[in-house]
Amino acid sequence: MTDKRERILNAAEALIAHYGFQGMSMQLVARQADVATGTIYRYFKDKESLLRCVHEERMQEVSVALLAGLDSGPPSYQQFRTLWLNCIRYLLDNPDCLMYRVQYEASPLFNREEEKQMDERYFKPVFEFFERGREAGIFRNIPAELLGFLALENLMLLTQKHTKGCIRLEESLYDELIDAAWNAILKR
């Protein structure tokens, strides 16, 4: 990816994360990315294609970060721990990505069918992890997608609260939080 293109994507993401869709214009993106406004149109047809591209590329980045060190073997506490830690570290290191996602999902650009396809494309191994655990009788007998939400989606809210200064997420709490998330999905 070219440096200019990446700067444009980062600028659009940051502007939307902090000011919402209404607070973002191509001129502001250009200014923040330190490129001419016309340069944006060399890479993106229009504002919508820029925003869809930000969303798709960030979803891909999240999936790579989440899956680092995860294998396709039987689900275990250690694998769950790796997945959980990958998730929280990515979210804490990339707060604009999280805020962008919240804004994107509340926008008219959000399309449930496209989102489902992206989930399938980028997060299939995560859902398979939960499905294998369910089938093995380790996890509760609820759909894999819901197991994933129970175990990981709360991290988005926690990191959002942390970023806003409402709570402090310290590494000393991670083991207890992982244990609580693991217990939430274990079959009893």
MODELLER restraints for C-alpha pairs under 7 A, 6 or more apart:
rsr = mdl.restraints
at = mdl.atoms
rsr.add(forms.Gaussian(group=physical.xy_distance, feature=features.Distance(at['CA:5:A'], at['CA:43:A']), mean=6.78, stdev=0.5))
rsr.add(forms.Gaussian(group=physical.xy_distance, feature=features.Distance(at['CA:7:A'], at['CA:33:A']), mean=5.01, stdev=0.5))
rsr.add(forms.Gaussian(group=physical.xy_distance, feature=features.Distance(at['CA:8:A'], at['CA:29:A']), mean=6.41, stdev=0.5))
rsr.add(forms.Gaussian(group=physical.xy_distance, feature=features.Distance(at['CA:8:A'], at['CA:30:A']), mean=6.90, stdev=0.5))
rsr.add(forms.Gaussian(group=physical.xy_distance, feature=features.Distance(at['CA:8:A'], at['CA:33:A']), mean=5.18, stdev=0.5))
rsr.add(forms.Gaussian(group=physical.xy_distance, feature=features.Distance(at['CA:8:A'], at['CA:40:A']), mean=6.98, stdev=0.5))
rsr.add(forms.Gaussian(group=physical.xy_distance, feature=features.Distance(at['CA:9:A'], at['CA:54:A']), mean=5.74, stdev=0.5))
rsr.add(forms.Gaussian(group=physical.xy_distance, feature=features.Distance(at['CA:11:A'], at['CA:29:A']), mean=5.41, stdev=0.5))
rsr.add(forms.Gaussian(group=physical.xy_distance, feature=features.Distance(at['CA:11:A'], at['CA:32:A']), mean=5.68, stdev=0.5))
rsr.add(forms.Gaussian(group=physical.xy_distance, feature=features.Distance(at['CA:11:A'], at['CA:33:A']), mean=5.51, stdev=0.5))
rsr.add(forms.Gaussian(group=physical.xy_distance, feature=features.Distance(at['CA:12:A'], at['CA:29:A']), mean=5.53, stdev=0.5))
rsr.add(forms.Gaussian(group=physical.xy_distance, feature=features.Distance(at['CA:13:A'], at['CA:54:A']), mean=6.72, stdev=0.5))
rsr.add(forms.Gaussian(group=physical.xy_distance, feature=features.Distance(at['CA:13:A'], at['CA:96:A']), mean=6.57, stdev=0.5))
rsr.add(forms.Gaussian(group=physical.xy_distance, feature=features.Distance(at['CA:13:A'], at['CA:97:A']), mean=6.86, stdev=0.5))
rsr.add(forms.Gaussian(group=physical.xy_distance, feature=features.Distance(at['CA:13:A'], at['CA:100:A']), mean=5.92, stdev=0.5))
rsr.add(forms.Gaussian(group=physical.xy_distance, feature=features.Distance(at['CA:14:A'], at['CA:96:A']), mean=5.67, stdev=0.5))
rsr.add(forms.Gaussian(group=physical.xy_distance, feature=features.Distance(at['CA:15:A'], at['CA:24:A']), mean=5.82, stdev=0.5))
rsr.add(forms.Gaussian(group=physical.xy_distance, feature=features.Distance(at['CA:16:A'], at['CA:23:A']), mean=6.84, stdev=0.5))
rsr.add(forms.Gaussian(group=physical.xy_distance, feature=features.Distance(at['CA:16:A'], at['CA:24:A']), mean=6.07, stdev=0.5))
rsr.add(forms.Gaussian(group=physical.xy_distance, feature=features.Distance(at['CA:16:A'], at['CA:100:A']), mean=5.89, stdev=0.5))
rsr.add(forms.Gaussian(group=physical.xy_distance, feature=features.Distance(at['CA:17:A'], at['CA:96:A']), mean=5.38, stdev=0.5))
rsr.add(forms.Gaussian(group=physical.xy_distance, feature=features.Distance(at['CA:17:A'], at['CA:99:A']), mean=4.69, stdev=0.5))
rsr.add(forms.Gaussian(group=physical.xy_distance, feature=features.Distance(at['CA:17:A'], at['CA:100:A']), mean=4.43, stdev=0.5))
rsr.add(forms.Gaussian(group=physical.xy_distance, feature=features.Distance(at['CA:17:A'], at['CA:103:A']), mean=6.86, stdev=0.5))
rsr.add(forms.Gaussian(group=physical.xy_distance, feature=features.Distance(at['CA:20:A'], at['CA:103:A']), mean=6.28, stdev=0.5))
rsr.add(forms.Gaussian(group=physical.xy_distance, feature=features.Distance(at['CA:26:A'], at['CA:37:A']), mean=6.48, stdev=0.5))
rsr.add(forms.Gaussian(group=physical.xy_distance, feature=features.Distance(at['CA:26:A'], at['CA:47:A']), mean=6.94, stdev=0.5))
rsr.add(forms.Gaussian(group=physical.xy_distance, feature=features.Distance(at['CA:27:A'], at['CA:37:A']), mean=5.71, stdev=0.5))
rsr.add(forms.Gaussian(group=physical.xy_distance, feature=features.Distance(at['CA:30:A'], at['CA:36:A']), mean=5.68, stdev=0.5))
rsr.add(forms.Gaussian(group=physical.xy_distance, feature=features.Distance(at['CA:30:A'], at['CA:37:A']), mean=5.02, stdev=0.5))
rsr.add(forms.Gaussian(group=physical.xy_distance, feature=features.Distance(at['CA:44:A'], at['CA:50:A']), mean=5.50, stdev=0.5))
rsr.add(forms.Gaussian(group=physical.xy_distance, feature=features.Distance(at['CA:58:A'], at['CA:97:A']), mean=6.93, stdev=0.5))
rsr.add(forms.Gaussian(group=physical.xy_distance, feature=features.Distance(at['CA:60:A'], at['CA:122:A']), mean=6.01, stdev=0.5))
rsr.add(forms.Gaussian(group=physical.xy_distance, feature=features.Distance(at['CA:63:A'], at['CA:122:A']), mean=5.59, stdev=0.5))
rsr.add(forms.Gaussian(group=physical.xy_distance, feature=features.Distance(at['CA:63:A'], at['CA:123:A']), mean=5.99, stdev=0.5))
rsr.add(forms.Gaussian(group=physical.xy_distance, feature=features.Distance(at['CA:65:A'], at['CA:86:A']), mean=6.19, stdev=0.5))
rsr.add(forms.Gaussian(group=physical.xy_distance, feature=features.Distance(at['CA:65:A'], at['CA:90:A']), mean=6.65, stdev=0.5))
rsr.add(forms.Gaussian(group=physical.xy_distance, feature=features.Distance(at['CA:66:A'], at['CA:83:A']), mean=5.87, stdev=0.5))
rsr.add(forms.Gaussian(group=physical.xy_distance, feature=features.Distance(at['CA:66:A'], at['CA:86:A']), mean=5.03, stdev=0.5))
rsr.add(forms.Gaussian(group=physical.xy_distance, feature=features.Distance(at['CA:66:A'], at['CA:87:A']), mean=5.49, stdev=0.5))
rsr.add(forms.Gaussian(group=physical.xy_distance, feature=features.Distance(at['CA:67:A'], at['CA:83:A']), mean=6.76, stdev=0.5))
rsr.add(forms.Gaussian(group=physical.xy_distance, feature=features.Distance(at['CA:70:A'], at['CA:79:A']), mean=6.16, stdev=0.5))
rsr.add(forms.Gaussian(group=physical.xy_distance, feature=features.Distance(at['CA:70:A'], at['CA:82:A']), mean=6.85, stdev=0.5))
rsr.add(forms.Gaussian(group=physical.xy_distance, feature=features.Distance(at['CA:70:A'], at['CA:83:A']), mean=6.93, stdev=0.5))
rsr.add(forms.Gaussian(group=physical.xy_distance, feature=features.Distance(at['CA:74:A'], at['CA:132:A']), mean=6.94, stdev=0.5))
rsr.add(forms.Gaussian(group=physical.xy_distance, feature=features.Distance(at['CA:75:A'], at['CA:129:A']), mean=6.18, stdev=0.5))
rsr.add(forms.Gaussian(group=physical.xy_distance, feature=features.Distance(at['CA:75:A'], at['CA:132:A']), mean=6.73, stdev=0.5))
rsr.add(forms.Gaussian(group=physical.xy_distance, feature=features.Distance(at['CA:75:A'], at['CA:133:A']), mean=5.52, stdev=0.5))
rsr.add(forms.Gaussian(group=physical.xy_distance, feature=features.Distance(at['CA:81:A'], at['CA:178:A']), mean=6.48, stdev=0.5))
rsr.add(forms.Gaussian(group=physical.xy_distance, feature=features.Distance(at['CA:84:A'], at['CA:152:A']), mean=6.65, stdev=0.5))
rsr.add(forms.Gaussian(group=physical.xy_distance, feature=features.Distance(at['CA:84:A'], at['CA:178:A']), mean=6.88, stdev=0.5))
rsr.add(forms.Gaussian(group=physical.xy_distance, feature=features.Distance(at['CA:88:A'], at['CA:155:A']), mean=6.27, stdev=0.5))
rsr.add(forms.Gaussian(group=physical.xy_distance, feature=features.Distance(at['CA:91:A'], at['CA:98:A']), mean=6.55, stdev=0.5))
rsr.add(forms.Gaussian(group=physical.xy_distance, feature=features.Distance(at['CA:91:A'], at['CA:159:A']), mean=6.48, stdev=0.5))
rsr.add(forms.Gaussian(group=physical.xy_distance, feature=features.Distance(at['CA:92:A'], at['CA:159:A']), mean=6.11, stdev=0.5))
rsr.add(forms.Gaussian(group=physical.xy_distance, feature=features.Distance(at['CA:95:A'], at['CA:163:A']), mean=7.00, stdev=0.5))
rsr.add(forms.Gaussian(group=physical.xy_distance, feature=features.Distance(at['CA:104:A'], at['CA:110:A']), mean=6.24, stdev=0.5))
rsr.add(forms.Gaussian(group=physical.xy_distance, feature=features.Distance(at['CA:127:A'], at['CA:144:A']), mean=5.59, stdev=0.5))
rsr.add(forms.Gaussian(group=physical.xy_distance, feature=features.Distance(at['CA:127:A'], at['CA:145:A']), mean=6.05, stdev=0.5))
rsr.add(forms.Gaussian(group=physical.xy_distance, feature=features.Distance(at['CA:127:A'], at['CA:148:A']), mean=6.82, stdev=0.5))
rsr.add(forms.Gaussian(group=physical.xy_distance, feature=features.Distance(at['CA:130:A'], at['CA:144:A']), mean=5.05, stdev=0.5))
rsr.add(forms.Gaussian(group=physical.xy_distance, feature=features.Distance(at['CA:130:A'], at['CA:147:A']), mean=6.40, stdev=0.5))
rsr.add(forms.Gaussian(group=physical.xy_distance, feature=features.Distance(at['CA:130:A'], at['CA:148:A']), mean=6.66, stdev=0.5))
rsr.add(forms.Gaussian(group=physical.xy_distance, feature=features.Distance(at['CA:131:A'], at['CA:144:A']), mean=4.90, stdev=0.5))
rsr.add(forms.Gaussian(group=physical.xy_distance, feature=features.Distance(at['CA:133:A'], at['CA:139:A']), mean=5.27, stdev=0.5))
rsr.add(forms.Gaussian(group=physical.xy_distance, feature=features.Distance(at['CA:134:A'], at['CA:140:A']), mean=6.05, stdev=0.5))
rsr.add(forms.Gaussian(group=physical.xy_distance, feature=features.Distance(at['CA:134:A'], at['CA:141:A']), mean=5.81, stdev=0.5))
rsr.add(forms.Gaussian(group=physical.xy_distance, feature=features.Distance(at['CA:137:A'], at['CA:187:A']), mean=6.76, stdev=0.5))
rsr.add(forms.Gaussian(group=physical.xy_distance, feature=features.Distance(at['CA:138:A'], at['CA:186:A']), mean=5.91, stdev=0.5))
rsr.add(forms.Gaussian(group=physical.xy_distance, feature=features.Distance(at['CA:138:A'], at['CA:187:A']), mean=5.66, stdev=0.5))
rsr.add(forms.Gaussian(group=physical.xy_distance, feature=features.Distance(at['CA:139:A'], at['CA:185:A']), mean=5.38, stdev=0.5))
rsr.add(forms.Gaussian(group=physical.xy_distance, feature=features.Distance(at['CA:139:A'], at['CA:186:A']), mean=4.32, stdev=0.5))
rsr.add(forms.Gaussian(group=physical.xy_distance, feature=features.Distance(at['CA:139:A'], at['CA:187:A']), mean=4.62, stdev=0.5))
rsr.add(forms.Gaussian(group=physical.xy_distance, feature=features.Distance(at['CA:140:A'], at['CA:185:A']), mean=5.65, stdev=0.5))
rsr.add(forms.Gaussian(group=physical.xy_distance, feature=features.Distance(at['CA:140:A'], at['CA:186:A']), mean=5.53, stdev=0.5))
rsr.add(forms.Gaussian(group=physical.xy_distance, feature=features.Distance(at['CA:140:A'], at['CA:187:A']), mean=4.17, stdev=0.5))
rsr.add(forms.Gaussian(group=physical.xy_distance, feature=features.Distance(at['CA:147:A'], at['CA:185:A']), mean=6.12, stdev=0.5))
rsr.add(forms.Gaussian(group=physical.xy_distance, feature=features.Distance(at['CA:150:A'], at['CA:184:A']), mean=6.93, stdev=0.5))
rsr.add(forms.Gaussian(group=physical.xy_distance, feature=features.Distance(at['CA:150:A'], at['CA:185:A']), mean=6.96, stdev=0.5))
rsr.add(forms.Gaussian(group=physical.xy_distance, feature=features.Distance(at['CA:151:A'], at['CA:181:A']), mean=4.98, stdev=0.5))
rsr.add(forms.Gaussian(group=physical.xy_distance, feature=features.Distance(at['CA:151:A'], at['CA:182:A']), mean=6.76, stdev=0.5))
rsr.add(forms.Gaussian(group=physical.xy_distance, feature=features.Distance(at['CA:151:A'], at['CA:185:A']), mean=6.77, stdev=0.5))
rsr.add(forms.Gaussian(group=physical.xy_distance, feature=features.Distance(at['CA:161:A'], at['CA:167:A']), mean=5.84, stdev=0.5))
rsr.add(forms.Gaussian(group=physical.xy_distance, feature=features.Distance(at['CA:162:A'], at['CA:168:A']), mean=5.40, stdev=0.5))
rsr.add(forms.Gaussian(group=physical.xy_distance, feature=features.Distance(at['CA:162:A'], at['CA:169:A']), mean=6.21, stdev=0.5))
